[in-house]
Amino acid sequence: MTELVIIGGGPAGMSAAVAAYERGIRDILILERDSSLGGILQQCIHNGFGLHKFGEELTGPEYALKYINMVFKRHIRYKLNTMVLDITNNKVITATNETDGIFKIEAKAVILAMGCRERPKGALNIAGTRPSGIYTAGTAQKFVNMKGYMPGKNVVILGSGDIGLIMARRMTLEGAKVHAVCELMPYSGGLPRNIEQCLNDFNIPLKLSHTVTKIHGKERLEGVTIARVDESRNPIPETEEYISCDTLLLSVGLIPENELSKTAKVELSHITSGAVVDQDRQTNAEGIFACGNVLHVHDLVDFVSEEAEIAGKSAAEYINGTLKKTVNIPIKTDGKVRYSVPQMITREKDITVYFRVADVFHNVKINVKNENGELVFSKRRTKAVPGEMESITIKEDKIKNAKELYIELEE
């Protein structure tokens, strides 16, 4: 029996492990499928990490190294090149690697920290052939930053998520010509600072309300046809434009890696595709916690670490028998607020709720009401955008006696 098993050795998994260790848990095992700890940060060589968490600007590998050193210093056990195959509802883990073969671990508590994956081309239904030269932005990032390969020289990027924006700059710095970043929605899905630093600073056009309608080329990509879309997101034929290119990068969304969560019978949100959790990041499966991008996609890794600390502390309390549920208060949203994390309150204490909005809103109030429509929290925002995660903190005295909380945007 292992006290705490953490699936994933990225920033979420390592931060959760350190937090549990600081709460007195010593029997901790991290299972990581890659050949090193650090997760996706190892290929994110750009800066901008760590400003919130460490008060300094770091690259992805530098941020990861801080946590790797914390893990080493505390002698927290980990297994690399280890693929977890199955997790049962009663916390029995089946995994495999070259050294141990297939093995099982019984755990007192499990933290899910598997991260997320990119949505592939197959999910997009773009007309045309299937030539080489089409990559997800993350794959291109790994090729350029870790393998030293250039995917191509003339690039179009579909989707304006942060990885796509960052790769527009990266490809430009490596000598490629980025002709356009096309975004289906009328707003960007990335952080405003990335639009400024990665596109505007390099005169790369951002075409909002545009998509790729056709792929050209047989063996190698020769070009793409793009078009403006209407309010229903259908292409407008008369706006079609052909762009000659040898590379198409896709930055069209991230999907939490929750196949293992399903085997553990963890309830998943149909909006985030991550687990439904309470403020302790505990799922409906008792003793199984979730944090980081496997729970919901974050814009900053600093927030991943903060959330993972909550999961690590809570798992330690669960193992020690001090994590007691006292209430059952669901948190609901109005649609303008797409989702919240957590979705449930099970203990009466100050709680920070993270959420994303569904559109670009100006001069709005974020209101939280109870089941009687009484206002328990209000905060004004000059602007709220889908690319930036919002957070509010609700005090314990506002939660007491509530049966339900409802988050809404008042324009």
Secondary structure, 3 states (H helix, E strand, C coil): CEEEEEECCCHHHHHHHHHHHHCCCCCEEEECCCCCCCHHHHHCCCCCECCCCCCCCECHHHHHHHHHHHHHHCCCEEECCCEEEEECCCCEEEEEECCCEEEEEEEEEEEECCCEEECCHHHCCCEECCCECEEEHHHHHHHHHHHCCCCCCEEEEECCCHHHHHHHHHHHHCCCEEEEEEECCCCCCCCHHHHHHHHHHHCCCEEECEEEEEEECCCECCEEEEEEECCCCCECHHHCEEEECCEEEECCCEEECCHHHHHCCCCECCCCCCECCECCCECCCCCEEECHHHCCCCCCHHHHHHHHHHHHHHHHHHHHCCCCCCCCEEEEECCCEEEEECCEECCCCCEEEEEEECCCEEEEEEEEEECCCCEEEEEEEEEECCCCCEEEEECHHHHCCCCCEEEEEEC
